[in-house]
């Protein structure tokens, strides 16, 4: 059965039941059909793993803005753990949906047709239990709340950042907030660049790259993953 068919079936099952099944039988997470509930492709996951390998000997931790059910975070932290790479992985999310005003504005402007209650099915309690079940609590530091509330509280430098928060205002906020703390030769990834589902990602990233072009060593696009390397 293809993964998308399984997801279609799963979408008809209430999430509290899905959560209970996964937490009761955590071996399901690592199956190819579930893939830890990551919302990105295997190709993009590999790009992030390549990024970890490229920055593993650099100073600084890793940050993800837009973690949803921490599927991608789990995959990356399992890689950190198996390779004994000592980095803290900060996973930031409301764990309950977008800022209402922001998603309403993007819908009105025609940037997205995703509903205002997108991701409301998620809960922080579930994600926390999931991370504990996967024995990743020593690697992942969960930060619950909107980025404007949680990001300023983190006192760390970063060797790598993964920005997957979908909406333009949030993308710009976290990119600008993280950039001064991204070390030289650090990497910053933006997901969904050019994807029709969230059409404000591309112009927001383009404006960020233009603004900081003198501080960027190189930047490139692979599929809908845009990544940049900070100058040394």
PABANU-413700 format. One record per residue: residue number from 1; y, z, x of N, C-alpha, C in turn. Coordinates in nm, 3 decimals. Each point is the difference from the previous one (the first is absolute). Layout:
  nr n_north    n_up  n_east ca_north   ca_up ca_east c_north    c_up  c_east
 NUM       Y       Z       X        Y       Z       X       Y       Z       X
...
end
This chain:
  nr n_north    n_up  n_east ca_north   ca_up ca_east c_north    c_up  c_east
   1  -0.120   0.000   0.085    0.120   0.000  -0.085   0.125   0.000   0.088
   2   0.096  -0.087  -0.027    0.122  -0.004   0.077   0.086   0.121  -0.030
   3   0.080   0.038   0.101    0.080   0.122  -0.014   0.096  -0.009  -0.119
   4   0.061  -0.117  -0.022    0.096  -0.011  -0.109  -0.066   0.019  -0.136
   5  -0.128  -0.042  -0.011   -0.072   0.020  -0.125  -0.028   0.149  -0.022
   6  -0.034   0.070   0.108   -0.023   0.144  -0.011   0.128   0.071  -0.041
   7   0.112  -0.041   0.059    0.128   0.062  -0.033   0.036  -0.024  -0.146
   8  -0.034  -0.119  -0.051    0.026  -0.028  -0.142  -0.081   0.092  -0.089
   9  -0.124   0.025   0.039   -0.085   0.092  -0.076   0.054   0.142   0.010
  10   0.038   0.038   0.124    0.049   0.135   0.023   0.128   0.028  -0.077
  11   0.081  -0.105  -0.021    0.128   0.020  -0.069  -0.018   0.044  -0.144
  12  -0.120  -0.018  -0.053   -0.028   0.039  -0.138  -0.054   0.144  -0.009
  13  -0.024   0.062   0.117   -0.051   0.137   0.003   0.117   0.094   0.026
  14   0.015   0.106  -0.077    0.109   0.096   0.023  -0.004   0.054   0.144
  15   0.116   0.008   0.063    0.004   0.041   0.139  -0.053   0.140   0.026
  16   0.017   0.096  -0.090   -0.062   0.131   0.026  -0.151  -0.010   0.020
  17  -0.063  -0.093  -0.071   -0.145  -0.018   0.017  -0.029  -0.066   0.135
  18   0.079  -0.101   0.035   -0.017  -0.066   0.130   0.019   0.101   0.112
  19   0.104   0.082  -0.011    0.027   0.100   0.103  -0.119   0.094   0.018
  20  -0.056   0.044  -0.111   -0.114   0.093   0.006  -0.120  -0.066   0.064
  21  -0.025  -0.126  -0.034   -0.114  -0.072   0.058   0.015  -0.011   0.152
  22   0.120  -0.043   0.045    0.021  -0.018   0.143  -0.007   0.132   0.077
  23   0.057   0.105  -0.056   -0.001   0.128   0.069  -0.139   0.063   0.001
  24  -0.080  -0.034  -0.100   -0.138   0.051  -0.006  -0.092  -0.078   0.092
  25   0.026  -0.129   0.012   -0.083  -0.087   0.085   0.090  -0.072   0.101
  26   0.054   0.072   0.098    0.099  -0.059   0.092  -0.053  -0.113   0.088
  27  -0.132  -0.016   0.008   -0.055  -0.112   0.076   0.043  -0.134  -0.061
  28   0.041   0.003  -0.127    0.044  -0.124  -0.065   0.126  -0.057   0.063
  29   0.083   0.087   0.056    0.126  -0.047   0.059  -0.021  -0.106   0.107
  30  -0.104   0.017   0.081   -0.017  -0.089   0.115  -0.070  -0.131  -0.034
  31  -0.041  -0.018  -0.124   -0.065  -0.125  -0.037   0.101  -0.114   0.001
  32  -0.049  -0.121   0.020    0.088  -0.117   0.006   0.073  -0.024  -0.132
  33  -0.061   0.043  -0.110    0.064  -0.020  -0.130   0.120   0.094  -0.020
  34  -0.012   0.121   0.052    0.105   0.099  -0.021   0.102   0.000   0.114
  35  -0.048  -0.008   0.122    0.086  -0.002   0.120   0.105   0.111  -0.005
  36  -0.046   0.119  -0.034    0.084   0.119   0.000   0.118  -0.010  -0.098
  37  -0.004  -0.098  -0.089    0.105  -0.026  -0.099   0.126  -0.058   0.063
  38  -0.015  -0.064   0.114    0.115  -0.065   0.064   0.050  -0.115  -0.085
  39   0.132  -0.014  -0.007    0.059  -0.108  -0.077   0.038  -0.122   0.083
  40  -0.041  -0.002   0.127    0.032  -0.116   0.084  -0.128  -0.068   0.045
  41   0.013  -0.123   0.044   -0.116  -0.080   0.038  -0.060   0.046   0.132
  42  -0.123  -0.045   0.026   -0.064   0.030   0.128   0.081  -0.060   0.115
  43   0.056  -0.117  -0.024    0.081  -0.066   0.104   0.120   0.088   0.037
  44   0.068   0.051  -0.100    0.116   0.085   0.027  -0.041   0.134   0.060
  45  -0.114   0.052  -0.044   -0.050   0.124   0.060  -0.024  -0.019   0.149
  46  -0.056  -0.114   0.036   -0.027  -0.027   0.141   0.129  -0.011   0.079
  47   0.105  -0.057  -0.060    0.129  -0.007   0.069   0.051   0.141   0.031
  48  -0.017   0.091  -0.094    0.045   0.137   0.023  -0.085   0.068   0.107
  49  -0.129  -0.026   0.000   -0.086   0.054   0.105   0.040  -0.057   0.136
  50   0.032  -0.130   0.003    0.050  -0.061   0.124   0.128   0.070   0.045
  51   0.084   0.035  -0.098    0.124   0.070   0.032  -0.027   0.137   0.061
  52  -0.098   0.070  -0.055   -0.037   0.131   0.057  -0.049  -0.016   0.143
  53  -0.084  -0.100   0.022   -0.050  -0.023   0.135   0.113  -0.033   0.098
  54   0.100  -0.072  -0.049    0.111  -0.040   0.086   0.092   0.118   0.034
  55   0.005   0.098  -0.089    0.094   0.110   0.019  -0.067   0.134   0.031
  56  -0.129   0.002   0.012   -0.073   0.127   0.011   0.038   0.083   0.122
  57   0.045  -0.066   0.105    0.038   0.073   0.121   0.149   0.031   0.007
  58   0.072  -0.035  -0.104    0.142   0.029  -0.007   0.024   0.136  -0.064
  59   0.115   0.056   0.032    0.041   0.125  -0.064   0.030  -0.025  -0.148
  60  -0.023   0.100  -0.082    0.038  -0.010  -0.140  -0.117  -0.006  -0.095
  61   0.028   0.030  -0.126   -0.101   0.002  -0.104   0.008  -0.127  -0.086
  62  -0.075  -0.001  -0.110   -0.007  -0.116  -0.089   0.046   0.044  -0.139
  63   0.075  -0.086  -0.066    0.049   0.033  -0.133  -0.027  -0.114  -0.097
  64  -0.039   0.035  -0.120   -0.022  -0.097  -0.108   0.085   0.041  -0.118
  65   0.083  -0.091  -0.047    0.084   0.025  -0.117  -0.050  -0.086  -0.115
  66  -0.062   0.064  -0.097   -0.064  -0.070  -0.110  -0.150   0.007   0.019
  67  -0.058   0.115  -0.033   -0.141   0.025   0.033  -0.094  -0.010  -0.119
  68   0.055   0.010  -0.122   -0.079  -0.005  -0.122  -0.118   0.098   0.009
  69  -0.124  -0.049   0.001   -0.117   0.089   0.004  -0.053   0.019   0.142
  70   0.084  -0.031   0.098   -0.030   0.021   0.142  -0.127  -0.074   0.045
  71  -0.023  -0.116  -0.057   -0.115  -0.079   0.043   0.020  -0.059   0.138
  72   0.114  -0.065   0.022    0.028  -0.057   0.132   0.015   0.111   0.102
  73   0.068   0.109  -0.038    0.015   0.114   0.091  -0.136   0.054   0.044
  74  -0.094   0.008  -0.093   -0.134   0.050   0.033  -0.068  -0.090   0.102
  75   0.007  -0.131  -0.023   -0.064  -0.095   0.092   0.059   0.013   0.140
  76   0.133   0.007   0.008    0.066   0.008   0.129  -0.028   0.133   0.069
  77  -0.005   0.107  -0.077   -0.027   0.131   0.061  -0.145   0.016   0.042
  78  -0.091  -0.064  -0.070   -0.139  -0.003   0.045  -0.010  -0.073   0.133
  79   0.083  -0.104   0.017    0.005  -0.070   0.128   0.057   0.091   0.109
  80   0.108   0.072  -0.033    0.056   0.095   0.097  -0.105   0.104   0.040
  81  -0.069   0.051  -0.099   -0.099   0.106   0.024  -0.116  -0.050   0.085
  82  -0.053  -0.117  -0.035   -0.117  -0.052   0.072   0.034  -0.040   0.143
  83   0.127  -0.030   0.024    0.043  -0.041   0.134   0.074   0.112   0.074
  84   0.001   0.118  -0.060    0.061   0.119   0.061   0.145  -0.027   0.042
  85   0.073  -0.065  -0.090    0.142  -0.027   0.023   0.078   0.113  -0.066
  86   0.072   0.075   0.077    0.068   0.120  -0.049   0.139  -0.035  -0.053
  87   0.006  -0.035  -0.125    0.126  -0.030  -0.068  -0.001   0.068  -0.136
  88   0.115   0.047  -0.044    0.015   0.045  -0.138   0.033  -0.122  -0.085
  89  -0.065  -0.012  -0.113    0.025  -0.110  -0.093   0.071   0.060  -0.122
  90   0.130  -0.030  -0.013    0.077   0.048  -0.115  -0.016  -0.098  -0.115
  91  -0.046   0.048  -0.113   -0.018  -0.084  -0.120   0.098   0.046  -0.106
  92   0.099  -0.084  -0.030    0.107   0.035  -0.092  -0.013  -0.076  -0.131
  93   0.007   0.072  -0.110   -0.006  -0.063  -0.131   0.040   0.103  -0.105
  94   0.046  -0.049  -0.115    0.022   0.092  -0.112  -0.135   0.042  -0.058
  95  -0.102  -0.084   0.025   -0.134   0.019  -0.058   0.008   0.006  -0.152
  96   0.095  -0.078  -0.053    0.014  -0.003  -0.145   0.092  -0.110  -0.050
  97   0.031  -0.098   0.084    0.080  -0.112  -0.048   0.134  -0.016   0.069
  98   0.072  -0.105  -0.042    0.129  -0.035   0.058   0.112   0.091  -0.052
  99   0.114  -0.004   0.070    0.122   0.059  -0.054   0.036  -0.080  -0.125
 100   0.012   0.063  -0.115    0.021  -0.075  -0.125   0.118  -0.097   0.003
 101   0.115   0.044   0.050    0.118  -0.086   0.002  -0.021  -0.123   0.088
 102  -0.075   0.017   0.107   -0.020  -0.111   0.094  -0.092  -0.107  -0.057
 103  -0.111   0.041  -0.059   -0.090  -0.100  -0.058   0.066  -0.067  -0.121
 104   0.079   0.075  -0.077    0.071  -0.060  -0.113   0.097  -0.108   0.047
 105   0.072   0.029   0.107    0.097  -0.096   0.053  -0.068  -0.126   0.052
 106  -0.110   0.017   0.073   -0.070  -0.117   0.056  -0.060  -0.085  -0.112
 107  -0.044   0.063  -0.105   -0.051  -0.076  -0.114   0.112  -0.078  -0.069
 108   0.115   0.062  -0.017    0.113  -0.067  -0.064   0.050  -0.119   0.083
 109  -0.007   0.013   0.132    0.045  -0.107   0.088  -0.105  -0.109   0.019
 110  -0.120   0.021  -0.055   -0.106  -0.101   0.008  -0.077   0.001   0.130
 111   0.011   0.109   0.078   -0.073   0.007   0.126  -0.147   0.033  -0.020
 112  -0.032   0.065  -0.111   -0.139   0.038  -0.027  -0.021   0.010  -0.150
 113  -0.124  -0.023  -0.041   -0.034   0.026  -0.140  -0.102   0.112  -0.011
 114  -0.018   0.074   0.109   -0.087   0.117  -0.006   0.062   0.102  -0.095
 115  -0.082   0.066  -0.083    0.055   0.094  -0.099   0.063   0.123   0.065
 116   0.088   0.064  -0.074    0.071   0.117   0.051  -0.095   0.116   0.030
 117  -0.114   0.003  -0.066   -0.094   0.111   0.023  -0.107  -0.035   0.104
 118   0.025  -0.100   0.084   -0.095  -0.035   0.105  -0.029   0.120   0.089
 119  -0.126   0.021   0.030   -0.048   0.107   0.089   0.009   0.140  -0.061
 120   0.031   0.009  -0.129    0.003   0.131  -0.062  -0.140   0.060  -0.012
 121  -0.102  -0.081   0.016   -0.138   0.049  -0.010  -0.038   0.090   0.117
 122   0.077  -0.004   0.106   -0.035   0.073   0.121   0.045   0.146  -0.009
 123  -0.064   0.087   0.078    0.043   0.140   0.007  -0.012   0.050   0.143
 124   0.090   0.089   0.037   -0.004   0.059   0.134  -0.126   0.085   0.016
 125  -0.039   0.070  -0.104   -0.119   0.086   0.007  -0.123  -0.081   0.035
 126  -0.014  -0.118  -0.062   -0.116  -0.084   0.030   0.003  -0.047   0.146
 127   0.115  -0.049   0.044    0.010  -0.052   0.137  -0.031   0.109   0.102
 128   0.052   0.119  -0.023   -0.024   0.112   0.092  -0.149   0.032   0.008
 129  -0.067   0.004  -0.114   -0.145   0.027  -0.002  -0.077  -0.112   0.069
 130   0.046  -0.122  -0.020   -0.065  -0.115   0.063   0.007   0.010   0.152
 131   0.117   0.032   0.053    0.017   0.012   0.144  -0.089   0.112   0.054
 132  -0.011   0.108  -0.075   -0.087   0.111   0.041  -0.147  -0.043   0.002
 133  -0.041  -0.074  -0.103   -0.138  -0.048  -0.007  -0.034  -0.092   0.118
 134   0.098  -0.078   0.042   -0.020  -0.094   0.111   0.017   0.067   0.136
 135   0.029   0.132  -0.002    0.017   0.078   0.123   0.111  -0.059   0.090
 136   0.111  -0.033  -0.065    0.113  -0.059   0.072   0.126   0.087  -0.007
 137  -0.015   0.122  -0.045    0.117   0.087  -0.016   0.070   0.029   0.132
 138  -0.072  -0.007   0.112    0.061   0.025   0.130   0.077  -0.122   0.051
 139  -0.015  -0.113  -0.068    0.066  -0.123   0.045   0.113  -0.043  -0.094
 140  -0.019   0.019  -0.129    0.099  -0.046  -0.098   0.085   0.117  -0.048
 141   0.130  -0.017   0.009    0.092   0.098  -0.057   0.065  -0.063  -0.122
 142  -0.036   0.047  -0.117    0.052  -0.053  -0.124   0.139   0.054  -0.028
 143   0.090  -0.089  -0.043    0.136   0.039  -0.037   0.026  -0.049  -0.142
 144   0.000   0.094  -0.094    0.015  -0.034  -0.141   0.147   0.003  -0.041
 145   0.043  -0.109  -0.064    0.137  -0.008  -0.049   0.058  -0.137   0.028
 146   0.119  -0.025  -0.051    0.067  -0.126   0.030   0.048   0.003   0.145
 147   0.012  -0.116   0.061    0.028  -0.009   0.143   0.130   0.072   0.038
 148   0.099  -0.008  -0.087    0.128   0.066   0.028  -0.016   0.152   0.010
 149  -0.106   0.052  -0.060   -0.026   0.144   0.003  -0.087   0.041   0.119
 150  -0.095  -0.086   0.037   -0.099   0.040   0.100   0.029  -0.050   0.142
 151   0.052  -0.120   0.011    0.018  -0.059   0.134   0.095   0.081   0.088
 152   0.112   0.049  -0.053    0.090   0.078   0.087  -0.062   0.128   0.056
 153  -0.107   0.048  -0.061   -0.061   0.125   0.045  -0.096  -0.019   0.117
 154  -0.028  -0.126   0.037   -0.096  -0.027   0.108   0.074  -0.008   0.132
 155  -0.035   0.087   0.091    0.064   0.003   0.133  -0.099  -0.055   0.101
 156  -0.004  -0.133   0.011   -0.098  -0.063   0.088   0.050  -0.136   0.044
 157  -0.047  -0.044   0.116    0.017  -0.139   0.040  -0.124  -0.076  -0.045
 158   0.015  -0.133  -0.015   -0.110  -0.082  -0.049  -0.025  -0.118   0.094
 159  -0.128  -0.024   0.024   -0.037  -0.120   0.076  -0.034  -0.114  -0.094
 160  -0.023   0.032  -0.129   -0.038  -0.103  -0.097   0.037   0.046  -0.140
 161   0.050  -0.095  -0.079    0.036   0.029  -0.139  -0.054  -0.111  -0.089
 162  -0.055   0.039  -0.114   -0.049  -0.095  -0.099   0.076   0.025  -0.129
 163   0.081  -0.098  -0.041    0.084   0.015  -0.118  -0.057  -0.085  -0.114
 164  -0.045   0.068  -0.104   -0.067  -0.066  -0.112   0.048   0.062  -0.131
 165   0.133   0.004  -0.015    0.056   0.068  -0.118   0.059  -0.097  -0.101
 166  -0.017  -0.130   0.020    0.014  -0.104  -0.103   0.141  -0.034  -0.047
 167   0.087   0.097  -0.014    0.131  -0.023  -0.060   0.110   0.003   0.107
 168   0.098  -0.089  -0.016    0.098  -0.024   0.103   0.078   0.121   0.048
 169   0.053   0.080  -0.092    0.081   0.115   0.038  -0.081   0.100   0.081
 170  -0.122   0.025  -0.041   -0.086   0.094   0.073  -0.039  -0.056   0.136
 171  -0.031  -0.129   0.005   -0.036  -0.063   0.128   0.115   0.014   0.099
 172   0.121  -0.033  -0.045    0.115   0.009   0.089   0.024   0.144   0.045
 173  -0.015   0.094  -0.092    0.024   0.140   0.034  -0.096   0.046   0.109
 174  -0.130  -0.021  -0.020   -0.096   0.053   0.096   0.008  -0.075   0.133
 175   0.023  -0.131  -0.003    0.010  -0.076   0.124   0.118   0.049   0.083
 176   0.115   0.019  -0.064    0.119   0.046   0.072  -0.017   0.144   0.049
 177  -0.069   0.081  -0.077   -0.019   0.140   0.037  -0.099   0.014   0.115
 178  -0.104  -0.084   0.000   -0.104   0.007   0.103   0.045  -0.067   0.130
 179   0.076  -0.108  -0.011    0.032  -0.084   0.116   0.053   0.079   0.121
 180   0.094   0.092  -0.017    0.047   0.074   0.118  -0.107   0.086   0.065
 181  -0.105   0.033  -0.076   -0.108   0.084   0.052  -0.122  -0.081   0.043
 182   0.008  -0.133  -0.017   -0.107  -0.087   0.050   0.025  -0.021   0.149
 183  -0.097   0.037   0.081    0.021  -0.003   0.144   0.004  -0.144   0.052
 184   0.044  -0.016   0.123    0.003  -0.130   0.064  -0.141  -0.059   0.003
 185  -0.010  -0.127  -0.033   -0.128  -0.072  -0.010  -0.085   0.046  -0.119
 186   0.060   0.079  -0.090   -0.070   0.039  -0.121  -0.007  -0.115  -0.099
 187  -0.091   0.011  -0.097   -0.023  -0.106  -0.098   0.037   0.048  -0.140
 188   0.058  -0.092  -0.078    0.029   0.028  -0.140  -0.056  -0.113  -0.084
 189  -0.084   0.036  -0.097   -0.065  -0.098  -0.089   0.060   0.010  -0.140
 190   0.021  -0.116  -0.062    0.044  -0.006  -0.139  -0.105  -0.078  -0.080
 191  -0.052   0.061  -0.105   -0.100  -0.067  -0.084   0.067  -0.074  -0.115
 192  -0.069  -0.101  -0.053    0.041  -0.077  -0.119   0.121  -0.091   0.025
 193   0.027  -0.035   0.125    0.110  -0.091   0.030  -0.031  -0.139  -0.057
 194   0.087  -0.047  -0.087   -0.018  -0.132  -0.058  -0.097  -0.005  -0.117
 195  -0.054   0.114  -0.039   -0.094   0.002  -0.113   0.080   0.001  -0.131
 196  -0.045  -0.078  -0.096    0.074  -0.017  -0.124   0.002   0.127  -0.086
 197  -0.093   0.091   0.024   -0.004   0.123  -0.079   0.121   0.089   0.021
 198   0.048   0.004   0.125    0.118   0.080   0.033   0.095  -0.088   0.082
 199   0.085  -0.072  -0.070    0.079  -0.105   0.064   0.122   0.051   0.077
 200   0.029   0.128  -0.010    0.112   0.055   0.074  -0.038   0.045   0.140
 201  -0.129  -0.004   0.032   -0.044   0.040   0.134   0.057  -0.095   0.105
 202  -0.017  -0.130  -0.021    0.041  -0.098   0.101   0.149   0.007   0.033
 203   0.091  -0.009  -0.098    0.142   0.006   0.037   0.040   0.133   0.062
 204  -0.065   0.109  -0.039    0.031   0.131   0.057  -0.042   0.006   0.147
 205  -0.120  -0.050   0.029   -0.048  -0.001   0.139   0.083  -0.097   0.084
 206   0.032  -0.116  -0.055    0.081  -0.097   0.073   0.135   0.060   0.040
 207   0.062   0.073  -0.093    0.129   0.062   0.028  -0.014   0.108   0.108
 208  -0.111   0.074  -0.003   -0.024   0.104   0.100  -0.016  -0.064   0.138
 209  -0.077  -0.106   0.008   -0.025  -0.068   0.128   0.131  -0.057   0.055
 210   0.080  -0.061  -0.086    0.129  -0.055   0.044   0.090   0.110   0.054
 211   0.006   0.112  -0.068    0.085   0.111   0.041  -0.041   0.056   0.137
 212  -0.129   0.005   0.024   -0.051   0.064   0.122  -0.054  -0.100   0.102
 213   0.040  -0.126  -0.011   -0.059  -0.104   0.084   0.015   0.026   0.150
 214   0.107   0.067   0.040    0.021   0.029   0.142  -0.088   0.113   0.051
 215  -0.067   0.069  -0.091   -0.088   0.111   0.037  -0.147  -0.037  -0.017
 216  -0.026  -0.125  -0.037   -0.136  -0.045  -0.030  -0.052  -0.091   0.111
 217  -0.118   0.032   0.050   -0.062  -0.079   0.106  -0.058  -0.128  -0.055
 218  -0.074   0.013  -0.109   -0.051  -0.118  -0.073  -0.034   0.041  -0.143
 219  -0.008  -0.100  -0.086   -0.040   0.024  -0.139  -0.078  -0.121  -0.048
 220  -0.097   0.022  -0.088   -0.084  -0.109  -0.047  -0.062   0.033  -0.134
 221  -0.045  -0.105  -0.065   -0.064   0.012  -0.131  -0.144  -0.047   0.009
 222  -0.092   0.079  -0.053   -0.140  -0.039  -0.011  -0.043   0.028  -0.143
 223  -0.024  -0.110  -0.075   -0.026   0.010  -0.142   0.122   0.066  -0.064
 224  -0.016   0.108  -0.073    0.117   0.068  -0.058   0.029   0.132   0.073
 225  -0.044   0.009   0.124    0.031   0.117   0.084   0.101  -0.042   0.105
 226   0.117   0.061  -0.004    0.106  -0.030   0.095   0.008   0.117   0.097
 227  -0.001  -0.033   0.129    0.008   0.110   0.096   0.094  -0.030   0.113
 228   0.060   0.108   0.049    0.098  -0.013   0.106  -0.031   0.100   0.111
 229   0.041  -0.038   0.120   -0.015   0.089   0.116   0.138   0.035   0.052
 230   0.024   0.126   0.018    0.129   0.045   0.048   0.014  -0.030   0.149
 231   0.120  -0.031   0.042    0.026  -0.031   0.141  -0.031   0.118   0.090
 232  -0.028  -0.029   0.125   -0.026   0.108   0.096   0.128   0.037   0.075
end
